[in-house]
Amino acid sequence: MFSKTLIMSCIAATALIAQEKVTNNARVPLTYAAKEVRVLGDLDDGLPGTSFSYTKKPTYRAFVFSAFGGEKVDITVSSTGRRPFIALTDSTLQELAVGTNHISFALPNHGPYIEVWYVVFRDLENKAARYTVQVKKLPGSLQQAARTAD
């Protein structure tokens, strides 16, 4: 009798946890540990993507780019036959947006100065692969408006 009660309690607890995960879609933003991120270089707006090889140590790779707060960016990370997890972070590696292969996001505006942002990513299965990363600033963003005002 005790084992039946224990089993039923475990099933009920599992169902409750699963239900909580389904109803609570809010994802807590992460701050990535610097020791888990290898910065591979910088990206220039609109240039052809930068290619590199991914291995599972350390867990994440990153590229840095600069942009003004308020600018809209389009980030693409691609590979033949592989899918990446990607995150856009601020200069402290605090996560702002996440996706797989693609993120389109308006950067938060912290003031009038240009800021540093990171594209952090890894292979979803932590397998070796070759990836291409590209960042484009979208029309209508703050930078585009400043260029047309000159």
C-alpha positions in Angstrom: 0.0 0.0 0.0 2.8 2.4 0.9 4.6 1.9 -2.4 1.3 2.7 -4.3 0.9 5.9 -2.4 4.6 6.8 -3.0 4.3 6.1 -6.7 1.0 8.1 -7.0 2.6 11.0 -5.1 5.6 11.0 -7.5 3.3 11.0 -10.5 1.2 13.9 -9.1 4.4 15.9 -8.3 5.7 15.3 -11.9 2.4 16.3 -13.4 2.4 19.5 -11.3 5.9 20.4 -12.3 5.1 19.7 -16.0 2.0 21.8 -15.8 3.9 24.7 -14.2 6.5 24.6 -17.1 3.7 24.7 -19.7 1.8 27.6 -18.1 4.9 29.6 -17.1 6.6 30.5 -20.5 8.7 33.3 -18.9 12.3 32.6 -19.3 14.8 34.0 -16.8 17.6 35.8 -18.7 21.0 34.4 -18.1 24.3 36.1 -17.5 27.0 34.0 -19.3 30.2 33.3 -17.4 33.2 34.8 -19.1 35.2 31.6 -18.6 32.5 29.7 -20.7 32.6 32.1 -23.6 35.4 32.4 -26.2 35.3 35.7 -28.1 36.3 35.0 -31.7 36.4 38.5 -33.0 34.3 41.4 -34.1 31.6 41.7 -36.8 30.9 44.6 -39.1 27.4 45.6 -40.1 26.3 44.1 -43.4 29.6 42.5 -44.4 29.5 38.8 -45.5 29.3 36.4 -42.6 32.4 35.4 -40.6 33.0 31.6 -40.7 34.6 29.6 -38.0 34.7 26.1 -36.5 32.9 25.2 -33.3 34.0 22.7 -30.8 32.4 22.0 -27.4 35.1 23.5 -25.2 34.4 26.1 -23.9 30.6 25.8 -24.2 30.0 29.1 -26.0 31.5 31.1 -28.8 30.9 34.8 -29.3 31.4 37.7 -31.7 31.3 41.3 -30.6 29.8 44.2 -32.5 29.1 47.9 -31.7 25.8 49.7 -32.2 23.8 52.5 -30.6 20.9 51.7 -28.3 17.7 51.9 -30.2 19.1 50.3 -33.4 17.4 47.2 -34.7 19.7 44.3 -35.6 19.2 41.2 -37.5 21.5 38.3 -36.4 22.0 35.1 -38.4 24.1 32.1 -37.3 24.0 29.3 -39.9 25.6 25.9 -40.7 25.0 23.1 -43.1 23.2 20.4 -41.2 23.6 21.9 -37.7 21.4 24.1 -35.6 22.8 26.7 -33.1 21.4 28.2 -30.0 22.1 31.9 -30.2 21.8 34.7 -27.7 22.2 38.5 -28.0 23.8 40.0 -24.8 24.9 43.3 -23.6 28.5 44.1 -22.7 28.2 42.3 -19.3 27.1 39.1 -21.1 23.5 39.6 -19.8 21.1 37.9 -22.2 18.7 40.2 -24.0 17.2 37.8 -26.6 17.5 34.1 -27.7 16.8 32.0 -30.7 18.0 29.3 -33.1 19.6 30.5 -36.3 18.1 34.0 -36.2 17.3 36.9 -33.9 15.8 40.3 -34.9 15.9 42.7 -32.0 15.8 46.4 -31.1 18.7 47.2 -28.8 17.9 48.8 -25.5 18.7 52.5 -25.4 21.1 53.4 -22.5 22.2 56.8 -23.7 23.8 58.6 -26.6 27.0 56.6 -26.9 27.8 53.6 -29.0 27.9 50.3 -27.0 29.3 46.9 -27.3 27.0 43.9 -27.8 27.7 40.1 -28.1 26.3 37.3 -30.3 26.8 34.3 -28.0 26.1 30.8 -29.4 26.7 27.1 -29.3 25.7 24.0 -31.3 22.4 22.7 -29.9 23.9 19.2 -29.5 27.5 20.5 -28.6 28.9 18.8 -31.7 31.7 20.1 -33.9 30.5 22.1 -36.9 31.4 25.1 -39.1 29.2 28.1 -38.6 28.8 31.5 -40.3 27.7 34.6 -38.2 26.4 37.9 -39.6 24.9 41.0 -38.1 22.9 43.6 -40.1 21.4 46.8 -38.9 17.9 47.1 -40.2 16.4 50.0 -42.1 14.5 52.4 -39.9 16.9 51.9 -37.0 18.6 54.8 -35.1 21.8 54.5 -37.2 20.0 54.6 -40.5 18.1 57.8 -39.4 21.3 59.5 -38.4 22.9 58.7 -41.8 20.0 60.3 -43.7 20.0 63.4 -41.4 23.6 64.3 -42.4 
